[in-house]
């Protein structure tokens, strides 16, 4: 039988006695030692990283899966007979049982058992699209977004636009946090019948953790709140009894790596009926008639779970959340925080011979109210920007997984590079090249960044591997392409 790691025995191991770099360890917060058991977990469940000498720093893009989680689910599939859940035959009933167990586990994990409905989707983007399609946007309503929104949230504005509902973007401050003064003004002064505020709990670019107190402040002004929690929940606790947004989107592979292709929309029961589904598909109706020209929608989650849901993989969500609970979300948060603080500190210390900094970090330069995602640009000693695509190519050669570009979050990139709003509008009104390079050529202005992100199985060796890679650009002239 496949078992998960024994957390208690791993936590009791003496990792410090095995460390080869005590000097660097001494630079980490002493609390880091409380997460030393995760080094044993890495040896056991993620051995492929060190066997392949791979530095993985793209946890915001997607978490790595533990071997034991995959093996446990493989065993589950090998010993059960599961069928399409839209029936009452034995295989269907068994699939339905395990789906409901997973659904209940999700609600328990987020402390949402009594107040929320868990709707399984193909990913967080599909969860957000439900809001776009079904929220009652109208000309007398409002949609408030922030410059720090993923494109899956930005896309909701197009549903609002089609309904002639006004939408507004609220800007960021110099640390890439929501500008609290302007945000409060928008929340208090914007009027409408149905008002939806959408913002991320944590930026998938800068790592900033936005203040969740905005949820209640907005609700006091009669806003419904959509919280994009996809980047937040992998390394922090989301307690939906403390913060109660009307809608929450999550993606499970970003928490524990396997399976991909499953997300969820958590909808507050008191707001559920506000979502008006504009059509129906298989699985979302109780009855439909061809000749009678009518249909009735299913209740609760089934109303939005279109077609045959992923009944073979959804049971692995329960197993994955149990895996995370064994580690402890507080241990995960601590691990990520302390490694991130160490990495930021060391990045800012890298200087060219003339004293000019190699790295510019976009966002907070410390660990206060931020997660394990760091966005940065590289500059030569004359202050010329290094091409981020070349950096990604060089990292590939060193077997380092990082990410470059705009990270599906144009608002932050436009803020970082101070792109001109009027020129951007002109670009989208012209008939020119309709891609990234067309925009760059039109603006004649550089953009994009390098992003690294830390996970609970990251270690000091990973941080130093990336730092050593960074130093290869010291006193090297930039040949920027972008």
C-alpha positions as CSV (number, residue, x, y, z in Angstrom):
1,X,0.0,0.0,0.0
2,X,1.2,3.5,-0.9
3,X,1.5,5.8,2.1
4,X,2.4,9.4,2.5
5,X,5.4,10.5,4.4
6,X,5.5,10.3,8.2
7,X,5.5,14.0,9.0
8,X,6.3,13.5,12.7
9,X,9.4,11.4,12.0
10,X,10.6,13.7,9.2
11,X,10.3,16.7,11.4
12,X,12.4,15.0,14.0
13,X,15.3,14.5,11.7
14,X,18.6,16.4,12.3
15,X,18.9,18.2,9.0
16,X,21.5,20.7,10.2
17,X,24.0,17.9,10.7
18,X,23.8,17.2,7.0
19,X,24.0,20.7,5.8
20,X,27.0,21.6,3.7
21,X,26.7,25.3,3.9
22,X,26.2,26.5,7.5
23,X,27.3,30.1,6.7
24,X,24.5,30.7,4.3
25,X,22.0,28.9,6.7
26,X,23.0,31.4,9.4
27,X,21.7,34.1,7.1
28,X,18.2,32.7,7.1
29,X,15.6,33.4,9.8
30,X,16.1,30.9,12.7
31,X,12.5,29.9,12.2
32,X,13.6,28.3,8.9
33,X,14.9,25.3,10.9
34,X,11.3,24.4,11.8
35,X,10.8,23.5,8.2
36,X,13.9,21.3,7.9
37,X,11.7,18.2,7.6
38,X,10.8,19.4,4.1
39,X,14.3,18.6,3.0
40,X,13.6,14.9,3.9
41,X,10.4,15.1,2.0
42,X,12.2,16.5,-1.0
43,X,14.6,13.5,-0.9
44,X,11.7,11.1,-0.6
45,X,9.0,12.5,-2.9
46,X,10.9,14.9,-5.3
47,X,14.2,13.1,-5.7
48,X,14.0,13.6,-9.4
49,X,15.0,17.3,-8.9
50,X,18.5,16.5,-7.5
51,X,18.9,13.4,-9.6
52,X,18.5,15.6,-12.7
53,X,20.3,18.6,-11.2
54,X,17.2,20.7,-11.9
55,X,16.6,24.1,-10.3
56,X,12.9,24.5,-10.4
57,X,11.7,28.1,-9.7
58,X,8.3,28.2,-11.4
59,X,6.0,27.2,-8.6
60,X,3.6,30.1,-9.4
61,X,3.3,28.6,-12.9
62,X,2.7,25.1,-11.5
63,X,3.6,23.2,-8.5
64,X,5.5,19.9,-8.8
65,X,3.7,16.8,-7.8
66,X,5.0,14.4,-5.1
67,X,5.6,10.9,-6.3
68,X,3.6,9.4,-3.5
69,X,0.5,11.4,-4.4
70,X,0.6,10.0,-8.0
71,X,1.2,6.5,-6.8
72,X,-1.6,6.7,-4.3
73,X,-4.1,7.8,-7.0
74,X,-2.8,5.2,-9.4
75,X,-3.6,2.6,-6.7
76,X,-7.0,4.1,-6.2
77,X,-7.8,3.9,-9.9
78,X,-6.5,0.3,-10.1
79,X,-8.7,-0.9,-7.3
80,X,-12.0,0.9,-8.1
81,X,-14.6,0.7,-10.8
82,X,-15.7,4.2,-11.6
83,X,-18.3,5.3,-14.1
84,X,-19.9,8.5,-15.5
85,X,-21.6,9.9,-12.4
86,X,-24.8,10.9,-14.2
87,X,-26.5,7.6,-13.3
88,X,-27.4,5.5,-10.3
89,X,-25.6,2.3,-11.4
90,X,-22.9,0.9,-9.0
91,X,-19.9,2.4,-10.9
92,X,-21.6,5.8,-11.2
93,X,-22.7,5.8,-7.6
94,X,-19.1,5.1,-6.5
95,X,-17.8,8.0,-8.6
96,X,-20.4,10.3,-7.2
97,X,-19.4,9.3,-3.7
98,X,-15.8,10.1,-4.2
99,X,-16.6,13.4,-6.0
100,X,-18.7,14.5,-3.0
101,X,-16.0,13.5,-0.6
102,X,-13.5,15.7,-2.6
103,X,-16.1,18.5,-2.7
104,X,-16.5,18.3,1.1
105,X,-12.8,18.2,1.6
106,X,-12.3,21.4,-0.4
107,X,-14.9,23.2,1.7
108,X,-13.4,21.9,4.9
109,X,-9.9,23.0,3.7
110,X,-11.1,26.5,3.3
111,X,-13.3,26.5,6.4
112,X,-16.3,27.0,4.1
113,X,-18.6,24.0,4.9
114,X,-21.7,25.9,5.9
115,X,-21.6,29.0,3.7
116,X,-20.3,28.0,0.3
117,X,-20.9,25.7,-2.6
118,X,-17.9,24.1,-4.4
119,X,-18.2,24.0,-8.1
120,X,-15.6,21.9,-9.9
121,X,-14.2,23.4,-13.1
122,X,-11.4,22.6,-15.5
123,X,-9.2,25.3,-13.9
124,X,-9.3,28.7,-12.2
125,X,-9.9,30.4,-15.5
126,X,-13.0,28.4,-16.1
127,X,-14.2,29.3,-12.7
128,X,-13.7,33.0,-13.5
129,X,-15.5,32.6,-16.8
130,X,-18.6,31.4,-15.0
131,X,-18.7,34.7,-13.2
132,X,-18.3,36.6,-16.5
133,X,-21.1,34.7,-18.2
134,X,-23.5,34.6,-15.3
135,X,-23.1,37.7,-13.2
136,X,-26.0,40.2,-13.8
137,X,-24.0,43.0,-15.5
138,X,-26.1,45.9,-16.7
139,X,-25.9,49.5,-17.7
140,X,-26.8,50.5,-14.1
141,X,-24.1,48.3,-12.6
142,X,-20.3,48.5,-12.0
143,X,-17.3,46.3,-12.5
144,X,-14.2,47.3,-10.6
145,X,-10.8,45.7,-11.4
146,X,-7.3,46.4,-10.4
147,X,-4.1,46.9,-12.5
148,X,-2.9,43.7,-10.7
149,X,-5.3,41.2,-12.3
150,X,-4.6,38.0,-14.3
151,X,-6.0,38.0,-17.8
152,X,-8.6,35.5,-16.8
153,X,-10.0,38.2,-14.6
154,X,-9.4,41.0,-17.1
155,X,-11.5,39.0,-19.6
156,X,-14.6,39.5,-17.4
157,X,-14.7,43.1,-18.6
158,X,-15.7,41.9,-22.0
159,X,-18.9,40.4,-20.6
160,X,-19.5,43.6,-18.8
161,X,-18.9,45.6,-22.0
162,X,-21.5,43.5,-23.9
163,X,-24.0,44.4,-21.2
164,X,-23.1,48.1,-21.4
165,X,-21.9,47.8,-17.8
166,X,-19.1,50.4,-17.0
167,X,-15.8,49.0,-15.8
168,X,-12.9,50.7,-14.1
169,X,-9.3,49.8,-13.2
170,X,-7.8,50.9,-9.9
171,X,-4.1,51.6,-10.0
172,X,-1.1,50.4,-7.9
173,X,1.4,52.2,-5.8
174,X,5.2,52.1,-6.2
175,X,5.4,48.8,-4.3
176,X,2.8,47.3,-6.7
177,X,0.3,47.2,-3.9
178,X,-3.3,48.4,-4.5
179,X,-3.3,52.2,-4.1
180,X,-5.4,52.2,-1.0
181,X,-6.6,55.9,-1.2
182,X,-7.8,55.6,-4.8
183,X,-9.2,52.1,-4.2
184,X,-11.2,53.3,-1.2
185,X,-12.5,56.2,-3.2
186,X,-13.7,53.9,-6.0
187,X,-15.4,51.5,-3.6
188,X,-17.2,54.3,-1.8
189,X,-18.2,56.6,-4.7
190,X,-19.1,54.2,-7.5
191,X,-22.8,53.6,-7.6
192,X,-24.8,50.8,-9.2
193,X,-27.5,48.1,-8.7
194,X,-25.1,45.1,-9.2
195,X,-21.5,46.0,-8.4
196,X,-18.7,43.4,-8.7
197,X,-15.2,44.0,-7.4
198,X,-12.5,41.5,-8.6
199,X,-9.0,41.5,-7.2
200,X,-6.3,38.9,-6.4
201,X,-5.4,37.8,-2.9
202,X,-1.8,37.5,-4.1
203,X,-0.2,38.8,-7.2
204,X,1.0,36.1,-9.6
205,X,3.7,38.6,-10.8
206,X,5.1,40.6,-7.8
207,X,4.1,38.2,-5.0
208,X,2.3,41.1,-3.2
209,X,-0.4,39.9,-0.8
210,X,-3.2,42.4,-1.1
211,X,-5.1,43.3,2.0
212,X,-8.1,40.9,2.4
213,X,-9.8,43.5,4.6
214,X,-10.9,45.0,1.3
215,X,-13.4,42.2,1.1
216,X,-15.5,43.4,4.0
217,X,-14.9,47.1,3.2
218,X,-16.3,46.6,-0.3
219,X,-19.3,44.5,1.0
220,X,-20.2,47.4,3.4
221,X,-20.6,49.5,0.2
222,X,-22.9,46.9,-1.4
223,X,-20.2,45.3,-3.6
224,X,-20.1,41.6,-4.5
225,X,-16.5,40.5,-4.3
226,X,-14.7,38.0,-6.5
227,X,-11.4,36.9,-5.0
228,X,-8.8,35.4,-7.3
229,X,-7.0,33.1,-4.8
230,X,-5.1,30.9,-7.3
231,X,-1.6,32.4,-6.4
232,X,-2.4,32.8,-2.7
233,X,-3.6,29.4,-1.4
234,X,-0.5,27.4,-2.3
235,X,1.4,29.0,0.5
236,X,-1.1,30.7,2.8
237,X,-4.3,29.9,4.7
238,X,-7.6,31.2,3.3
239,X,-10.2,31.1,6.0
240,X,-13.6,31.7,4.5
241,X,-15.1,32.3,7.9
242,X,-12.8,35.2,8.5
243,X,-13.0,36.7,5.0
244,X,-16.2,36.0,3.1
245,X,-16.1,37.1,-0.5
246,X,-19.1,36.1,-2.6
247,X,-16.9,34.2,-5.1
248,X,-13.5,32.6,-4.9
249,X,-11.5,30.9,-7.7
250,X,-8.7,28.4,-7.1
251,X,-6.6,25.9,-9.1
252,X,-5.5,22.7,-7.4
253,X,-2.3,21.8,-9.4
254,X,-0.9,25.1,-8.1
255,X,-1.3,23.8,-4.6
256,X,0.0,20.2,-4.8
257,X,0.9,19.6,-8.5
258,X,-1.4,16.8,-9.4
259,X,-3.8,16.5,-11.1
260,X,-3.8,19.4,-13.6
261,X,-7.0,20.4,-15.2
262,X,-9.1,20.8,-12.1
263,X,-10.1,24.1,-10.4
264,X,-13.0,25.3,-8.4
265,X,-15.4,28.2,-8.0
266,X,-16.4,28.6,-4.4
267,X,-19.7,30.5,-4.4
268,X,-21.3,31.9,-1.3
269,X,-24.7,30.4,-0.8
270,X,-26.3,33.8,-0.3
271,X,-24.9,35.0,-3.6
272,X,-25.4,31.8,-5.6
273,X,-28.8,32.7,-7.1
274,X,-27.4,35.9,-8.4
275,X,-25.5,34.0,-11.1
276,X,-27.9,33.6,-14.0
277,X,-26.8,30.8,-16.4
278,X,-27.5,32.0,-20.0
279,X,-27.6,28.5,-21.5
280,X,-27.4,24.8,-20.5
281,X,-25.4,21.7,-21.4
282,X,-25.5,18.0,-20.5
283,X,-25.3,17.6,-16.8
284,X,-26.6,21.0,-15.9
285,X,-30.3,20.4,-16.2
286,X,-32.9,18.3,-14.5
287,X,-35.2,18.1,-17.5
288,X,-35.3,19.6,-21.0
289,X,-37.9,19.3,-23.8
290,X,-37.5,19.7,-27.5
291,X,-41.2,20.0,-28.3
292,X,-42.0,21.8,-25.1
293,X,-39.2,24.3,-25.7
294,X,-38.2,24.5,-22.0
295,X,-35.7,23.3,-19.4
296,X,-35.0,23.4,-15.7
297,X,-31.5,23.8,-14.3
298,X,-29.9,21.6,-11.7
299,X,-29.5,22.9,-8.2
300,X,-26.2,24.0,-6.6
301,X,-22.9,22.9,-8.1
302,X,-24.3,20.7,-10.8
303,X,-25.9,23.7,-12.4
304,X,-22.5,24.9,-13.5
305,X,-20.5,21.6,-13.9
306,X,-21.0,21.2,-17.6
307,X,-20.9,17.9,-19.3
308,X,-19.1,14.9,-17.7
309,X,-16.9,16.2,-15.0
310,X,-13.4,14.7,-14.5
311,X,-14.6,11.9,-12.2
312,X,-11.4,9.9,-12.5
313,X,-9.2,12.8,-11.3
314,X,-11.4,14.8,-8.9
315,X,-10.9,12.2,-6.1
316,X,-7.1,13.0,-6.2
317,X,-8.0,16.6,-5.0
318,X,-9.0,15.1,-1.6
319,X,-5.8,13.2,-1.5
320,X,-3.8,16.2,-2.4
321,X,-5.3,18.5,0.2
322,X,-4.7,15.8,2.9
323,X,-1.1,15.7,1.7
324,X,-0.8,19.5,2.3
325,X,-2.5,19.2,5.7
326,X,0.2,16.7,6.7
327,X,2.9,19.2,5.9
328,X,0.9,22.1,7.5
329,X,0.1,25.3,5.6
330,X,1.9,27.3,8.3
331,X,5.1,25.4,7.7
332,X,4.7,26.0,4.0
333,X,4.2,29.7,4.5
334,X,7.2,29.9,6.7
335,X,9.4,28.0,4.3
336,X,8.5,30.1,1.3
337,X,8.7,33.4,3.3
338,X,12.2,32.8,4.6
339,X,13.7,31.5,1.4
340,X,12.2,34.4,-0.5
341,X,13.6,36.9,2.0
342,X,17.0,35.3,1.6
343,X,16.9,35.4,-2.2
344,X,15.7,39.0,-2.4
345,X,18.5,40.1,0.0
346,X,21.1,38.4,-2.0
347,X,19.8,39.6,-5.4
348,X,19.9,43.2,-4.3
349,X,23.6,42.7,-3.2
350,X,24.8,41.8,-6.7
351,X,26.6,44.8,-8.1
352,X,28.7,45.5,-11.2
353,X,32.3,46.7,-10.8
354,X,31.1,50.3,-11.0
355,X,28.6,49.8,-8.2
356,X,25.5,49.7,-10.4
357,X,22.9,47.1,-9.5
358,X,22.5,44.0,-11.7
359,X,18.9,43.4,-10.6
360,X,15.9,45.6,-10.3
361,X,13.1,43.9,-8.3
362,X,9.5,44.9,-9.1
363,X,7.5,45.1,-5.9
364,X,8.4,44.7,-2.3
365,X,12.1,44.4,-1.4
366,X,11.4,42.5,1.8
367,X,9.2,39.7,3.0
368,X,6.4,41.8,4.5
369,X,3.0,40.9,3.1
370,X,4.4,39.1,0.1
371,X,4.6,35.5,-1.2
372,X,7.3,33.6,-2.9
373,X,7.0,35.2,-6.4
374,X,9.7,37.7,-7.4
375,X,9.6,39.7,-10.7
376,X,12.8,41.4,-11.8
377,X,14.8,42.8,-14.7
378,X,18.6,42.5,-15.4
379,X,20.6,45.6,-16.3
380,X,24.2,45.9,-17.4
381,X,26.6,48.4,-15.8
382,X,25.4,51.2,-18.1
383,X,21.8,50.6,-17.1
384,X,20.8,48.9,-20.3
385,X,18.1,46.2,-20.0
386,X,19.1,42.7,-20.7
387,X,16.8,40.8,-23.1
388,X,14.5,38.6,-20.9
389,X,14.2,36.0,-23.7
390,X,18.0,35.6,-23.7
391,X,18.0,35.2,-20.0
392,X,15.4,32.4,-20.3
393,X,17.4,30.8,-23.0
394,X,20.6,30.9,-20.8
395,X,18.7,29.6,-17.8
396,X,17.4,26.7,-19.9
397,X,21.1,25.7,-20.7
398,X,21.7,25.5,-17.0
399,X,18.6,23.4,-16.3
400,X,16.9,26.2,-14.5
401,X,13.1,26.5,-14.8
402,X,12.0,30.1,-14.5
403,X,9.5,32.2,-16.5
404,X,9.7,35.4,-18.5
405,X,7.4,37.8,-20.2
406,X,4.3,39.6,-18.9
407,X,2.9,36.6,-17.0
408,X,-0.7,37.1,-18.2
409,X,-0.8,40.3,-16.2
410,X,-0.4,43.3,-18.5
411,X,-1.4,45.9,-15.8
412,X,1.7,45.2,-13.7
413,X,3.9,45.2,-16.8
414,X,2.5,48.5,-18.0
415,X,3.1,49.9,-14.5
416,X,6.6,48.6,-14.2
417,X,7.7,50.0,-17.5
418,X,5.5,53.2,-17.3
419,X,3.9,52.5,-20.6
420,X,1.9,55.5,-22.0
421,X,-1.9,54.9,-21.8
422,X,-2.7,57.0,-24.9
423,X,-0.1,55.2,-27.1
424,X,-1.5,51.9,-25.9
425,X,-5.0,52.9,-27.0
426,X,-3.8,54.1,-30.4
427,X,-2.0,50.7,-30.9
428,X,-5.2,48.8,-30.4
429,X,-7.1,51.1,-32.7
430,X,-4.7,50.7,-35.6
431,X,-4.4,47.9,-38.2
432,X,-0.8,46.8,-37.5
433,X,1.0,43.7,-36.2
434,X,-1.4,42.2,-33.7
435,X,1.1,40.5,-31.4
436,X,3.7,41.2,-28.8
437,X,6.5,42.2,-31.2
438,X,4.0,44.5,-33.0
439,X,3.3,46.3,-29.8
440,X,7.0,46.6,-28.9
441,X,7.8,48.0,-32.3
442,X,5.0,50.5,-32.1
443,X,5.8,51.7,-28.6
444,X,9.6,51.6,-29.2
445,X,9.7,50.8,-25.5
446,X,11.0,47.7,-23.7
447,X,8.8,45.6,-21.5
448,X,8.6,42.2,-19.8
449,X,10.5,40.7,-16.9
450,X,12.0,37.6,-15.4
451,X,10.0,35.8,-12.7
452,X,11.1,33.2,-10.2
453,X,8.9,31.6,-7.6
454,X,9.6,29.5,-4.5
455,X,7.7,26.5,-3.3
456,X,7.6,24.4,-0.1
457,X,10.2,21.9,-1.5
458,X,12.6,24.7,-2.6
459,X,15.8,24.7,-0.6
460,X,18.9,26.9,-0.2
461,X,20.7,25.0,-3.0
462,X,18.0,26.2,-5.4
463,X,18.4,29.8,-4.3
464,X,22.2,29.7,-4.7
465,X,21.9,28.0,-8.0
466,X,19.9,30.9,-9.3
467,X,22.1,33.5,-7.6
468,X,25.2,31.9,-9.3
469,X,23.3,32.1,-12.6
470,X,22.6,35.8,-12.0
471,X,26.3,36.6,-11.4
472,X,27.1,35.3,-14.9
473,X,25.7,38.7,-16.1
474,X,28.0,40.8,-14.1
475,X,29.9,43.3,-16.2
476,X,28.4,41.8,-19.3
477,X,27.1,44.2,-22.0
478,X,23.4,43.9,-22.7
479,X,22.4,43.1,-26.3
480,X,18.7,43.7,-25.8
481,X,16.2,42.5,-28.4
482,X,12.9,43.5,-26.8
